[in-house]
Amino acid sequence: MAELIAYLDDNTNWKTSDLPVNQLTCINYAFAKFNGFQLVPHLKKINFINMLKEKHPTLRTIISVGGWGTEGFSDAVATKESRHTVIANLVSYMKRYNFDGIDIDWEYPGDSSAGIKSRSTDSVNLLHFLRELRTVLNGLVNSDHPRYWLTAAAGASDRLLNLMSPSSDYTYMAYLDYLNVMTYDMRGSGTKIAGHHTNLLPYNAPNGQLSANSAVQTLTTHKIPTEKIVIGSAFYSRDWFGFDENIQKPIGKEAATFGDHTTAYGKLRELISAYPQNVFWDDEAQAPFYFDGHRFSSYDDPHSMVKKAEYVLDRHLRGLMFWEYSLDRSNTLINAAANVLFKQPKSR
């Protein structure tokens, strides 16, 4: 059975009654961060999730460590001694909050674009870290807890996927149960060229080759089993503003602003509902967009969620994940994917 995995932020506005637990296989709880070699913060809402787990024993919960701009990874994995300390603290944190595993979200090894420390040896040290952490997690298995999961998040481009691995050999995948590929934010931040940010397929534009499909092709070319690949969807748009008045289709065209602005899908739905004439489907990219002559927004909608879920099944991938649950508390996007992945709602 394919997976539907939700990233859930401890700091955002949600209630357990909002969560469609019967439609999910796993919650990646975000985020634990480094304070030196310790893990912080104290999680405010995890007790609610643990109460849900008592009612839904098949629901898996994983603590996601890191996120964009999170400092500390490079130092944490730099030496055998630091890795030993960090792994002990990670496991302690995982067990304190009753998680079933750990998700490593380092953005990105060997890269300081997020303003974090990096080293040329980061990917080598990451490989040691994942091997050692996998060994420790395997040693914790017992009759009460027959498995502890180890996953990671990675960017979708070849460059970002290669940053995870020394010599681009992807050896680290041997220690992961699966990889959450962030097939969103593929365009937007730092560019005024409008484009799809979470498209399933490539499209004909100067910057249109990167897609969920291209990331999957890169991984399978490196002989990564499809059952270890999870693709991503976005519960938010990336928005560009200000276009030449003669532009009919803005994809691949320059806007006045960078695509740094984002809008939660829950809010975007109001705009889409009010101005349906400005909503379009790009069959080449298998992705929707909104364009009113001034604003261009790229996002996932129910149609694209269905297409991604069908792709997961057709390619025998591990599943589909999304960032982040509270951005669409209507469950419109979750339901669209779940109806394909599970054919019918999972039993409560």
C-alpha positions in Angstrom: 0.0 0.0 0.0 1.3 3.5 -0.9 1.9 6.0 1.8 0.4 9.5 2.4 2.7 11.4 4.7 1.9 14.7 6.4 4.5 17.2 7.7 2.9 18.8 10.7 4.3 21.9 12.4 4.1 21.9 16.2 3.8 25.7 16.1 0.9 26.2 13.7 -2.9 26.5 14.3 -4.5 23.0 14.2 -6.6 20.8 16.5 -6.6 17.0 16.6 -10.2 17.1 15.4 -9.0 18.7 12.2 -6.6 15.9 11.3 -7.9 13.3 8.9 -5.9 10.5 10.6 -7.8 7.8 8.7 -6.3 9.3 5.4 -2.7 9.3 6.6 -0.1 6.6 7.1 2.5 8.8 8.8 3.0 12.2 10.4 6.4 13.9 10.2 6.4 16.2 13.2 8.3 19.4 12.6 10.8 20.4 13.8 13.4 19.4 16.3 16.5 21.6 16.1 20.0 21.7 17.5 21.1 23.7 20.5 24.7 22.6 20.5 24.4 18.9 20.4 21.1 18.9 22.3 17.7 18.7 20.7 15.1 21.4 21.3 12.4 22.7 21.7 9.9 21.2 24.1 7.1 20.1 21.8 3.8 21.7 22.8 1.2 19.6 21.0 2.8 16.2 20.7 0.6 14.8 23.5 -2.4 15.3 21.3 -0.8 13.2 18.5 0.1 10.5 21.0 -3.5 10.3 22.1 -4.5 9.9 18.5 -2.0 7.1 18.1 -3.7 5.2 20.9 -6.9 5.3 18.8 -5.1 4.7 15.5 -2.3 2.2 16.2 -1.2 1.9 12.6 -0.4 5.7 12.4 3.3 6.2 12.4 4.9 9.4 13.9 8.4 10.5 13.1 10.3 13.5 14.5 11.7 15.6 11.7 15.0 17.3 12.6 16.1 20.5 10.9 14.3 22.5 8.2 15.4 25.4 6.1 18.0 27.6 7.9 18.5 25.1 10.8 22.1 25.4 12.1 24.1 22.7 13.7 24.2 19.7 11.3 27.7 20.2 10.1 29.1 20.4 13.6 26.9 17.5 14.8 28.2 15.0 12.3 31.8 16.3 12.0 33.5 13.7 14.2 32.9 10.2 15.6 32.6 11.7 19.1 30.1 14.4 18.0 28.0 11.8 16.2 28.0 9.6 19.2 26.7 12.4 21.4 24.1 13.6 18.9 22.8 10.2 18.2 22.3 9.5 21.9 20.5 12.8 22.3 18.4 12.1 19.2 17.3 8.7 20.4 16.5 10.2 23.8 14.3 12.9 22.3 12.6 10.4 20.0 11.7 8.1 22.9 10.7 10.9 25.2 7.9 11.9 22.8 7.0 8.4 21.7 8.1 8.8 18.1 8.5 5.8 15.8 11.5 7.1 14.0 13.7 10.1 12.9 13.6 12.2 9.7 16.8 14.1 8.8 15.9 17.4 7.0 19.4 19.0 6.4 19.1 21.8 3.8 21.8 21.1 2.6 25.0 19.2 3.3 28.0 21.1 2.0 25.9 24.2 1.1 25.6 27.4 3.0 22.9 29.1 1.0 20.5 29.0 4.0 23.1 30.9 6.0 24.3 27.8 7.9 27.8 26.4 8.5 28.9 23.9 6.0 32.1 21.8 5.3 33.4 20.1 2.1 33.2 16.9 4.2 29.6 17.2 5.1 28.3 14.4 2.8 31.0 12.0 3.9 30.2 12.7 7.6 26.4 12.4 6.8 27.0 9.0 5.5 28.9 7.9 8.7 26.1 9.5 10.7 23.2 7.7 9.0 25.1 4.3 9.2 25.8 4.8 12.9 22.2 6.0 13.6 20.7 3.1 11.7 22.8 0.7 13.8 21.6 2.3 17.0 18.0 2.3 15.9 18.2 -1.4 14.9 19.5 -2.2 18.4 16.5 -0.6 20.0 14.0 -3.0 18.4 12.0 -5.2 20.7 8.7 -7.0 21.0 6.9 -3.7 22.0 8.5 -1.7 19.2 9.5 -4.0 16.3 10.8 -1.2 14.1 12.3 2.3 14.3 12.2 4.3 11.0 15.0 6.4 9.6 14.2 8.8 6.7 15.6 12.0 5.2 14.3 14.9 3.2 16.2 16.1 0.1 15.9 18.7 -2.6 14.6 17.7 -6.0 17.4 18.9 -8.4 20.4 16.8 -9.4 22.7 19.2 -7.6 20.8 19.0 -4.3 20.4 15.2 -4.5 24.1 14.9 -5.2 24.9 17.0 -2.2 23.6 14.2 0.0 26.2 11.8 -1.2 30.0 11.7 -1.5 31.0 10.9 -5.1 27.3 11.0 -6.0 27.0 7.3 -5.3 23.9 7.6 -3.1 25.2 5.0 -0.7 23.4 6.7 2.1 20.1 5.4 0.8 21.1 1.9 2.1 20.4 3.2 5.7 17.1 4.9 5.0 13.7 3.4 4.9 12.8 6.0 2.3 13.6 9.5 1.0 11.2 12.4 1.1 12.0 14.3 -2.1 10.9 17.9 -1.8 9.4 18.3 -5.2 8.2 21.8 -4.4 10.0 25.1 -4.2 11.6 23.9 -7.5 11.2 27.5 -8.7 10.5 30.8 -6.9 12.9 31.9 -4.3 15.6 34.1 -5.8 14.2 34.3 -9.3 11.8 36.7 -11.1 11.2 34.2 -13.8 7.7 32.8 -13.2 7.2 29.1 -13.3 5.6 26.0 -11.7 7.1 25.3 -8.3 5.6 21.8 -7.7 5.0 20.4 -11.2 4.8 16.7 -11.8 6.3 16.8 -15.3 8.8 19.0 -17.2 7.5 21.7 -19.5 8.8 23.8 -22.4 10.4 26.8 -20.9 14.0 27.9 -20.4 13.8 26.7 -16.7 11.2 24.0 -17.2 13.1 20.7 -17.0 13.1 20.2 -13.2 10.1 18.2 -12.0 9.0 15.5 -9.7 9.5 13.1 -12.6 13.1 14.3 -13.2 13.9 13.7 -9.6 12.5 10.2 -9.7 14.5 9.5 -12.9 17.7 10.7 -11.2 17.2 8.4 -8.2 16.2 5.4 -10.3 19.2 6.0 -12.6 21.3 5.6 -9.4 19.5 2.3 -8.8 17.5 3.5 -5.9 14.5 1.2 -5.5 11.2 2.9 -6.3 9.8 1.7 -2.9 12.3 4.1 -1.2 11.1 7.2 -3.1 8.4 9.6 -1.8 7.6 12.6 -3.9 6.2 15.9 -2.4 3.3 18.2 -2.9 2.8 21.8 -1.6 -0.1 23.1 0.4 0.8 26.6 -0.6 1.5 28.7 -3.7 4.5 30.6 -4.8 3.5 34.0 -6.2 5.0 36.4 -8.7 3.6 39.9 -9.3 3.9 42.5 -12.1 4.0 41.4 -15.7 4.1 43.1 -19.1 0.5 43.9 -20.0 0.7 42.0 -23.3 1.7 38.7 -21.7 -1.0 36.0 -22.0 0.9 33.1 -20.5 3.5 34.1 -17.9 5.3 30.8 -17.4 8.9 31.4 -18.2 8.4 35.2 -18.3 9.9 37.8 -16.0 7.9 39.4 -13.3 8.5 42.6 -11.3 9.0 40.5 -8.1 10.8 37.4 -7.0 8.7 34.3 -6.4 9.4 34.5 -2.7 5.8 35.3 -1.7 3.7 32.3 -0.6 0.0 31.8 0.1 -1.6 29.0 2.1 -3.9 26.9 0.0 -6.7 27.5 2.5 -6.4 31.2 1.7 -5.7 30.7 -2.0 -9.0 28.8 -2.4 -10.8 32.0 -1.7 -9.1 33.8 -4.6 -9.7 30.8 -6.9 -13.3 30.6 -5.9 -13.9 34.3 -6.5 -12.1 34.4 -9.9 -12.4 31.0 -11.5 -11.8 32.6 -14.9 -8.2 33.1 -13.9 -7.5 29.5 -13.1 -5.7 27.4 -15.7 -4.3 23.8 -16.1 -1.0 23.2 -17.8 -1.3 19.8 -19.3 2.4 19.6 -20.2 3.5 20.2 -16.6 0.5 18.5 -15.1 0.1 21.5 -12.8 -2.4 24.3 -12.2 -1.8 28.0 -12.1 -3.6 31.3 -11.4 -3.0 34.3 -13.6 -5.0 37.6 -13.6 -2.6 39.7 -15.7 -0.8 40.9 -12.5 -0.5 37.9 -10.2 0.8 34.5 -11.2 0.5 31.7 -8.6 1.8 28.2 -8.9 0.4 25.6 -6.5 -1.1 22.1 -6.0 -4.8 21.6 -6.3 -7.1 18.5 -6.2 -6.4 17.8 -9.9 -2.6 17.8 -9.5 -2.9 15.8 -6.2 -4.8 13.2 -8.2 -2.2 13.2 -10.9 0.7 12.8 -8.4 -1.1 10.0 -6.6 -1.7 8.2 -9.9 2.0 8.7 -10.7 3.0 7.2 -7.3 0.9 4.1 -8.1 1.9 3.8 -11.7 5.6 4.0 -10.8 5.3 1.9 -7.7 6.8 4.6 -5.5 6.7 4.6 -1.7 4.2 7.4 -1.5 3.3 11.1 -1.5 4.1 13.6 1.2 3.2 17.2 1.7 4.3 20.4 3.4 2.4 21.4 5.6 -0.9 20.2 7.0 -2.2 23.4 8.6 -2.0 25.3 5.2 -5.1 23.4 4.1 -7.2 22.5 7.1 -10.2 21.8 4.8 -8.5 18.5 3.9 -9.4 19.1 0.2 -5.9 18.2 -1.0 -5.5 15.3 1.3 -8.8 13.8 0.3 -8.0 14.1 -3.4 -4.8 12.1 -3.0 -6.1 9.6 -0.5 -9.1 8.7 -2.7 -6.6 7.6 -5.4 -3.9 6.0 -3.2 -6.3 4.0 -1.0 -9.2 3.8 -3.5 -11.5 4.2 -0.5 -11.0 5.9 2.9 -8.8 3.9 5.2 -10.8 2.3 8.0 -10.9 4.2 11.3 
